[in-house]
Amino acid sequence: MRIFKALPDRAVTISLALIFVIFSRGVSNAQPRIGFGVHIDPAVCWFTSDIKKVSNEGSRPGFNFGLTFNRYFTENYSFSTGLSLIQAGGRLVGQDTAHLDFTSSPVNPGIPVVYKIKYLAFPVGLKLQTNQIGYFTYFTDLGIDPKIVVGGKADVKPLGISDENARNELRMFNLSYHITAGAEYSLGGTTALVLGLSFENNFMDVTKDIGDQPGDIISHKILSIRMGVNF
């Protein structure tokens, strides 16, 4: 049974490796400064599949609400972490009849199954930022996000199923990478408004392959607009 999807392209892999190389070299010379922030990010979420028998059927709205913490080891580099609650989802359609754990009725080919998933995520990464230019500082943040599924529901409208508990169809743990870029607008001191764009992609299969379900790897992708305040 496969759980992991194919690794991201070489550029992303190298970027993630650099996080730990730069951090390990810089932390020995650190003069620690701690920053923190809050954010709420509206998002668009969708699935991808590695087989033709199961495919994505449109996107779903979502959000990412969380706290960020940055430990600066130089003026422009910091080790980033935090805690996020992510509401995400997507639609899947199969070419064969499917038997799902949350309903006794078979799901016929072409009927979309809508999943609504809540993740608790613990992002870890490296933030790189420019010197302040006028009131603006530009940044990028690269890292990985261990996740725990804390909620999962499903809709199958043609079968009259709405907000049915689908936790047994979902894997409890996942891991993704994130790439975030944007700008901070200084309000004075260390306080700044944050606006950016973020992309997130899971490494691991989102759904379980139960019974006669096809052996697929479903990946979750999330594109969000970062809106927050740093202190």
C-alpha positions in Angstrom: 0.0 0.0 0.0 1.5 3.3 -1.0 1.2 6.3 1.3 3.8 8.8 0.0 3.3 10.7 -3.2 6.2 11.4 -5.5 8.7 13.9 -4.0 8.5 17.5 -5.2 10.8 18.8 -7.9 14.5 19.3 -7.3 14.2 23.0 -6.7 11.8 22.5 -3.8 13.9 19.7 -2.4 17.0 21.8 -2.5 15.1 24.8 -0.9 14.0 22.6 2.0 17.5 21.3 2.6 18.9 24.8 2.6 16.6 25.7 5.5 18.5 23.4 7.8 21.9 24.1 6.4 21.6 27.9 6.9 20.0 27.6 10.3 22.6 25.2 11.6 25.4 27.6 10.4 23.7 30.7 11.7 22.4 29.7 15.0 25.9 29.4 16.5 26.4 33.1 16.0 22.9 34.0 17.1 21.9 37.0 19.1 18.4 35.8 19.7 15.4 38.1 18.9 12.0 36.7 19.0 9.0 37.9 16.9 5.5 36.6 16.8 2.4 37.2 14.8 -1.2 36.2 14.0 -2.7 35.5 10.7 -6.0 34.4 9.0 -5.7 33.3 5.4 -8.6 32.7 3.0 -7.7 29.8 0.8 -8.6 27.7 -2.3 -8.1 24.0 -1.8 -8.2 21.0 -4.2 -7.1 17.4 -4.5 -4.9 15.7 -7.1 -4.8 11.9 -7.8 -2.1 9.7 -9.2 -4.5 7.4 -11.1 -7.2 8.1 -13.8 -9.9 6.1 -11.9 -10.1 8.9 -9.3 -9.9 12.5 -10.2 -10.4 16.0 -8.7 -13.8 17.6 -9.3 -13.3 21.3 -8.6 -12.0 23.3 -5.6 -13.3 24.3 -2.2 -12.9 27.4 -0.1 -11.0 27.2 3.1 -8.9 29.1 5.6 -5.8 28.9 7.7 -5.8 30.6 11.1 -2.7 30.5 13.2 0.2 31.9 15.2 3.8 32.4 14.0 7.0 32.6 16.0 10.4 33.7 14.6 13.8 33.3 16.2 16.2 35.6 14.4 19.8 34.4 14.2 20.8 37.3 11.9 19.1 40.6 11.0 17.5 39.1 7.9 17.2 35.3 8.7 15.0 33.6 11.2 13.9 30.1 12.2 10.1 30.1 11.8 7.5 27.9 13.5 4.0 28.2 14.8 0.6 26.6 15.1 -2.1 26.6 12.6 -5.7 25.4 12.3 -6.5 24.7 8.7 -10.0 24.1 7.3 -9.6 22.6 3.8 -11.4 20.3 1.4 -11.9 19.1 -2.1 -14.1 17.0 -4.4 -13.3 13.5 -5.7 -15.0 11.6 -8.5 -14.4 7.9 -9.3 -14.9 6.0 -12.5 -15.9 2.9 -10.6 -18.6 2.2 -8.0 -17.1 3.0 -4.6 -18.1 1.7 -1.1 -17.2 4.2 1.5 -16.9 3.7 5.3 -19.4 6.4 6.3 -22.4 5.1 4.2 -23.9 1.8 3.4 -25.0 3.0 0.0 -22.6 2.5 -3.0 -21.4 5.7 -4.6 -21.9 5.3 -8.4 -19.4 6.4 -11.0 -19.4 10.2 -11.6 -20.9 11.1 -8.2 -18.7 13.7 -6.5 -17.7 13.1 -2.8 -16.9 16.3 -1.0 -14.4 16.1 1.9 -14.1 18.8 4.5 -10.9 18.4 6.6 -9.5 20.2 9.6 -5.8 20.0 10.2 -3.7 21.0 13.2 -0.4 22.0 11.6 3.0 22.7 13.1 5.0 24.6 10.4 8.8 24.6 10.7 10.9 26.6 8.2 13.3 29.4 7.4 12.2 33.0 6.8 14.4 35.3 4.7 13.6 39.0 4.5 15.1 42.2 3.0 16.1 45.3 4.9 13.3 47.7 5.3 12.7 49.8 2.2 10.6 52.8 3.1 7.8 51.2 5.2 8.1 47.8 3.5 10.0 44.6 4.2 9.8 41.8 1.7 10.1 38.1 2.8 9.8 34.5 1.8 9.3 31.5 4.1 10.1 27.9 3.1 9.5 24.9 5.2 7.6 21.7 6.1 4.3 21.3 8.0 3.6 18.1 10.1 -0.2 17.8 10.3 -2.8 16.0 12.4 -6.3 15.5 11.1 -8.6 16.8 13.9 -11.9 16.7 11.9 -13.2 15.2 8.8 -16.7 15.3 7.2 -18.1 14.4 3.8 -21.0 15.3 1.6 -22.5 13.1 -1.1 -25.5 15.3 -2.2 -27.1 12.8 -4.7 -27.3 10.3 -1.8 -28.7 12.9 0.7 -25.5 12.7 2.8 -24.3 16.0 4.4 -21.6 16.6 7.0 -21.2 12.9 7.7 -18.3 11.9 9.9 -15.6 10.7 7.5 -12.6 10.4 9.9 -12.2 6.7 9.1 -11.7 7.5 5.5 -8.8 9.9 6.3 -5.2 9.3 7.4 -4.6 10.9 10.8 -1.1 12.2 10.0 0.3 14.0 7.0 3.3 16.2 6.0 3.4 19.0 3.5 5.8 21.7 2.3 5.0 25.4 2.2 6.2 28.3 0.2 5.1 31.8 1.3 6.2 35.2 -0.1 4.9 38.7 0.6 5.5 42.0 2.2 5.3 43.6 5.7 4.2 47.2 6.2 5.7 48.8 9.3 3.4 50.4 11.7 6.3 51.5 14.0 8.7 49.5 16.1 8.4 45.8 15.4 4.6 45.9 14.6 3.8 45.3 10.9 0.9 44.4 8.7 1.5 41.3 6.6 0.2 40.5 3.1 1.4 37.6 1.0 0.7 34.5 -1.0 1.2 30.9 0.2 1.2 27.5 -1.5 1.1 24.2 0.4 1.3 20.6 -1.0 1.0 17.3 0.9 3.7 14.7 0.6 1.5 11.9 1.9 -1.8 10.2 0.9 -4.8 12.0 2.4 -7.3 9.1 2.1 -7.2 5.5 3.1 -7.8 2.7 0.6 -10.5 0.7 2.3 -12.0 -2.6 1.0 -12.4 -2.4 -2.8 -11.4 1.2 -3.1 -8.7 1.8 -5.7 -5.1 2.1 -4.6 -4.6 5.8 -5.2 -2.5 8.6 -3.7 -4.6 11.7 -3.1 -2.7 14.9 -2.4 -4.1 18.1 -0.9 -3.0 21.4 -2.4 -3.8 24.8 -0.7 -3.3 28.2 -2.2 -4.0 31.0 0.3 -3.6 34.7 0.8 -1.6 35.5 3.9 -3.2 38.3 6.0 -1.8 39.1 9.4 0.0 41.2 12.0 3.5 40.8 13.3 4.7 42.1 16.6 
